[in-house]
Amino acid sequence: MSLFMNKRKLKQAYLDMQDSLSQIDTLSDKLREIQQENKQLIKQNESLLKIEIFNDSLTQIFKVIPYKKEQWVVTVTKEVDWARHGQIDKMRFELFNLNNPRTPNYRYSEIWVRMIYHNNAEYLERIIIIDCTTHYEHINKGYGSILMKEFLHYVKLLNRKELEITGTLSPVDEQKKENHERRDHFYRKFGFKIEGRRLSLKLNKF
């Protein structure tokens, strides 16, 4: 009888130990999940704190975008022409990764534009794209598209008149067929018309 009881106790002790080990494994998995979430929260907090970098400059952040588990910001810098009653003469749109330690000295994509006003003052009539580039290390990763989308959204809200965006394509991209096709595909997917080396897009009234 004593031997039988000992076997039962040993069996129960073994089962208890197995159950404890299973609970430890479950707790270990949960701990790893919490640690990973904590790392992500710390990373996001560090990223958002970097927004302060732009506060003391002429650059303004107008969009924060979560993309590929990182925090990105789209900024606009305005150049004012005081000779024309303080109208905005040029704007530069840039895409930054807040998780990149080189921010704000490293931009992934940028768009430079010049503003043309009706009768030189009445209202914004046309925007000329001076330059639209993505850093060569990040071509075909979607960064140029992010910036172009936000740029178009921003300028569409500038006034309630029909607005035309124009530009001249760089001859540099004509040298390689791959660059030529990639460039044309990029602009056409946003509705631009391409005639020779001229770009054009009409935005409807807001």
C-alpha positions as CSV (number, residue, x, y, z in Angstrom):
1,M,0.0,0.0,0.0
2,S,2.8,2.4,0.9
3,L,4.6,1.6,-2.4
4,F,1.4,2.3,-4.3
5,M,0.9,5.6,-2.6
6,N,4.5,6.6,-3.3
7,K,4.0,5.9,-6.9
8,R,0.8,8.0,-7.0
9,K,2.6,10.9,-5.2
10,L,5.6,10.6,-7.6
11,K,3.2,10.6,-10.6
12,Q,1.3,13.6,-9.2
13,A,4.6,15.4,-8.5
14,Y,5.7,14.8,-12.1
15,L,2.4,16.1,-13.5
16,D,2.7,19.2,-11.3
17,M,6.2,19.7,-12.4
18,Q,5.1,19.4,-16.1
19,D,2.3,21.9,-15.5
20,S,4.7,24.3,-13.8
21,L,7.2,24.1,-16.7
22,S,4.3,24.7,-19.1
23,Q,3.3,27.8,-17.1
24,I,6.9,29.0,-17.1
25,D,7.1,28.6,-20.9
26,T,3.9,30.6,-21.3
27,L,5.1,33.3,-18.9
28,S,8.4,33.4,-20.8
29,D,6.6,33.9,-24.1
30,K,4.5,36.7,-22.6
31,L,7.6,38.3,-21.1
32,R,9.3,38.3,-24.5
33,E,6.2,39.9,-26.1
34,I,6.1,42.6,-23.4
35,Q,9.8,43.3,-23.9
36,Q,9.3,43.6,-27.6
37,E,6.4,45.9,-27.2
38,N,8.4,48.0,-24.7
39,K,11.3,48.3,-27.2
40,Q,8.8,49.5,-29.9
41,L,7.3,52.0,-27.5
42,I,10.8,53.3,-26.6
43,K,11.7,53.5,-30.3
44,Q,8.5,55.4,-31.1
45,N,9.0,57.8,-28.2
46,E,12.5,58.6,-29.2
47,S,11.3,59.2,-32.8
48,L,8.5,61.6,-31.7
49,L,10.9,63.5,-29.5
50,K,12.9,64.3,-32.6
51,I,10.0,66.4,-33.9
52,E,11.5,69.1,-31.6
53,I,14.4,69.3,-34.1
54,F,12.3,71.2,-36.6
55,N,10.7,73.6,-34.1
56,D,13.4,76.3,-34.4
57,S,13.6,76.4,-38.1
58,L,11.4,77.7,-41.0
59,T,10.5,74.1,-41.7
60,Q,7.1,72.9,-40.6
61,I,5.9,69.3,-40.1
62,F,2.5,68.8,-41.7
63,K,2.2,65.0,-41.7
64,V,3.5,62.2,-39.5
65,I,3.2,58.8,-41.3
66,P,3.8,55.3,-39.8
67,Y,5.4,53.3,-42.6
68,K,7.3,50.0,-42.4
69,K,7.1,50.0,-38.5
70,E,8.9,53.4,-38.4
71,Q,7.8,57.0,-38.0
72,W,8.2,59.3,-41.0
73,V,7.5,63.0,-41.3
74,V,6.7,65.1,-44.4
75,T,7.9,68.7,-44.0
76,V,7.4,71.9,-46.0
77,T,9.8,74.9,-46.0
78,K,8.5,78.2,-47.5
79,E,10.5,81.0,-49.1
80,V,8.6,84.3,-49.0
81,D,9.1,87.1,-51.5
82,W,8.6,90.3,-49.5
83,A,8.8,92.4,-52.7
84,R,5.5,90.7,-53.7
85,H,3.5,91.5,-50.6
86,G,4.9,88.6,-48.7
87,Q,3.6,85.9,-51.0
88,I,5.1,82.5,-51.0
89,D,7.7,82.2,-53.8
90,K,9.0,78.7,-53.4
91,M,8.3,75.6,-51.3
92,R,10.4,72.6,-50.5
93,F,8.8,69.3,-49.5
94,E,10.9,66.7,-47.8
95,L,10.5,63.2,-46.4
96,F,12.4,62.3,-43.2
97,N,12.7,59.1,-41.2
98,L,12.5,59.9,-37.4
99,N,14.2,56.6,-36.6
100,N,17.3,57.5,-38.6
101,P,20.0,59.0,-36.3
102,R,21.0,61.3,-39.2
103,T,17.7,63.1,-39.2
104,P,17.3,66.0,-40.0
105,N,20.5,66.0,-42.0
106,Y,19.4,63.1,-44.2
107,R,16.3,63.3,-46.4
108,Y,14.9,60.4,-48.4
109,S,13.0,62.4,-51.0
110,E,12.3,66.0,-51.8
111,I,10.2,68.2,-54.1
112,W,11.1,71.8,-54.9
113,V,8.4,74.0,-56.5
114,R,7.9,77.7,-57.5
115,M,4.5,79.5,-57.1
116,I,3.0,81.5,-60.0
117,Y,0.1,83.9,-59.2
118,H,-2.7,85.1,-61.5
119,N,-2.0,88.8,-62.4
120,N,1.1,88.4,-60.2
121,A,-1.0,88.7,-57.0
122,E,-4.6,87.8,-57.1
123,Y,-4.5,84.0,-56.5
124,L,-2.3,81.0,-57.0
125,E,-2.6,79.9,-60.6
126,R,0.2,77.5,-61.3
127,I,2.9,75.5,-59.5
128,I,6.1,74.7,-61.3
129,I,8.1,71.6,-60.2
130,I,11.7,72.6,-60.1
131,D,13.1,69.3,-58.8
132,C,11.7,66.0,-57.7
133,T,14.3,63.5,-56.4
134,T,14.7,60.4,-54.2
135,H,18.0,59.5,-52.7
136,Y,19.7,57.0,-55.0
137,E,19.9,54.4,-52.1
138,H,16.1,54.4,-51.7
139,I,14.8,54.3,-55.3
140,N,11.8,51.9,-55.8
141,K,11.0,51.7,-52.1
142,G,7.9,53.9,-52.2
143,Y,9.4,57.0,-50.5
144,G,9.0,59.2,-53.6
145,S,5.3,58.2,-53.8
146,I,4.7,59.0,-50.2
147,L,6.0,62.5,-50.7
148,M,4.3,63.1,-54.0
149,K,0.9,62.0,-52.5
150,E,1.3,64.4,-49.6
151,F,2.6,67.2,-51.8
152,L,-0.5,67.0,-54.0
153,H,-2.8,66.9,-51.1
154,Y,-1.1,70.0,-49.5
155,V,-1.2,72.2,-52.6
156,K,-4.7,71.2,-53.5
157,L,-5.9,72.9,-50.3
158,L,-3.9,76.2,-51.0
159,N,-6.8,77.9,-52.8
160,R,-10.3,77.2,-54.3
161,K,-9.4,77.9,-57.9
162,E,-8.4,75.4,-60.5
163,L,-4.6,74.8,-60.1
164,E,-2.2,73.5,-62.7
165,I,1.1,71.9,-61.8
166,T,3.8,71.8,-64.5
167,G,7.4,70.8,-64.9
168,T,10.2,69.9,-67.3
169,L,11.6,66.5,-67.2
170,S,15.4,66.1,-66.7
171,P,17.4,65.0,-69.8
172,V,19.6,63.0,-67.5
173,D,16.8,60.3,-67.2
174,E,16.7,60.0,-71.0
175,Q,20.1,58.4,-71.1
176,K,18.9,55.1,-69.6
177,K,15.7,53.4,-70.7
178,E,15.2,52.0,-67.2
179,N,15.3,55.4,-65.6
180,H,13.1,56.9,-68.3
181,E,10.4,54.2,-67.9
182,R,10.5,54.4,-64.0
183,R,10.2,58.2,-64.1
184,D,7.3,58.2,-66.6
185,H,5.4,55.5,-64.6
186,F,5.9,57.5,-61.4
187,Y,4.3,60.7,-62.7
188,R,1.6,59.0,-64.7
189,K,0.3,57.1,-61.7
190,F,-0.4,60.4,-60.0
191,G,-2.3,61.7,-63.1
192,F,0.4,63.8,-64.8
193,K,0.4,64.1,-68.5
194,I,3.7,63.8,-70.3
195,E,4.2,65.6,-73.6
196,G,7.8,65.4,-74.7
197,R,9.7,66.6,-71.7
198,R,6.8,68.6,-70.3
199,L,4.8,67.6,-67.3
200,S,1.3,68.8,-66.5
201,L,-1.5,68.1,-64.0
202,K,-4.7,70.0,-63.4
203,L,-6.2,69.9,-59.9
204,N,-9.9,70.5,-59.7
205,K,-11.4,73.3,-57.6
206,F,-11.6,72.5,-53.9
